[in-house]
Amino acid sequence: MQDTVLVGSKYNFLVENEGTCLVYNTLYPALWEVDRTLFDFLKQKEDTQSCPLDADLKARALQAKLLCPAQEDQKKTALFLLNKAVFSNDLFVSILPARGCNFRCVYCFEDHKNESLTDEGEKRICRFFKRNVRKFKSVKIDWFGGEPLLEKDRVISIMQAAQDACEKAGVPLYANIITNGYLLDLDTFLALTKTGVLFYQITIDGPAHIHNRYRPLTGGGETYDRIIQNLLEIHRHAGNSLFSVAVRTNLDQDTISEYPAFRAEMQRLFENDPRFRFSANQIADWGGEDVRQMHLIDDQTGLLPEEKEKYLPSEGEMDNSDFMLRPLHERRCHAGRYYGFAVAPDLTVHKCTNLSFNTDKKDSDQLFFVNECGYIAKNGSVVFDDAKLAAYMQLPVPEEQCGDCAWMPYCTMVTCPNQAFRTGRPRCMLDKTAGTAHLEKEIIRLYKNGRYKKI
């Protein structure tokens, strides 16, 4: 190593905060606190021949991937690792046991077809887990709908099969469910957690008078009180179980001003229980006609950045900044990974869960056509259409100006696979965040939360 000329990684992003020198590497996701000597060396973009570093410091920086050999083609290395991440040996399956829903949310994009898993469908999915989990490093199951708890017995049955298969194979299992919470009584919750469903996302769109208007029952009934009662029962009687409930609030211009008081009331009700986390999200045009009649929060509404800062909790409070430390494959939407797909009630396999609700478009739109890419066979195997996978799985091609940008690996992996299919280009994080200021803020937040290593 003494004879090797080293240079700083192209994918280092340097931040100085109150005299502390921080380096975040987007290709090997980690945040490092470094001394001034190394920080200045990386900042000046010199090599170790023209500006020698202490041998021990050089060795540690090389091991941390902050330095690399001058002869290395860093862009090729990055593209290799990004493609490798797409084919990581981690299974992610999103299962839709029911397309139907007992709610009629005003901004919902789904078609609410009355389709549910059959007995045969349940058996095939159970067979899939029993015969395949040993092939993977990890298994993650995401329950989605419609409302998945309309078929809660099937959810529990399939989870039992997956849990048993993973335990026998020694493969870690992670499972979460996105539910409206109306059917999540304490007994159902305890049955789900027993089978390994430990992560829950439930939407409450503010105080009762707002929530009941935005998220009513199919027949028009109120839903707020029952959801709150269910969650309070879980809070009071679930014991010390390891679980996490993310309570999400979707906001538009008409409701955002009421969010701070609502969030404070939730924290009071749940006594700051760390298992319950509260966050907010802006309603977007996710599809459908009704949402287009709403007063959405976007650049045209006149909502100022400082107002968003006031009303919307920071990403640090939601702990989303930890996303920056995830391995490359975990940054990629499951739809854009080889072993990531959704299973519909009719056992067709789709890449993007959201696109699976618009199967009527597959004859007129190429994206919807390739999205339905296989099915679960009777023996439990997945039969893929390789031509559709080849069309859908391509990573976006970085543009010429992306080549030396520190954020190229990050942008490439977080780009929605559907957007990549449409445009062939990655989403630029610098455009999205109006420059580096927001990214610097996130890195400083990580540091203050102790999420860093030290050289």
Protein Blocks (a to p, Z undefined) as FASTA:
>chain_A
ZZpccdddfkbccddeehiacdddfklgcdddddfklmmmmmnopafklmccdfklmmmm
mmnopaccfklcfklmmmmmmmmmmmpcbdcddddfbfbdfbdcfkbcbeoiacdddfkl
mmmmmmmmmmmmmmpmbdcddddedjfklmmmmmmmmmmmmmmmmmmnopacddddddeh
lmmcfklmmmmmmnopabdcdddebjfklmmmmmccfkopafklmmmmmmmmmmmmnoja
dcdddddddddfklmmmmmmmmmmmmmmnoopakbccdddddddebdjklmmpccddfkn
opafklmmmmpccfklnommmmmmpcfklmpcfklpfkbccddfkopacfblmlmmmmml
mmmpmklmmmpncdcdfkopacddfklmmmmmpccdddfklmmgmklmmmmmmpcfklmm
mnopacdfklmnnpjklmmmmmmmmmmnopacdZZ
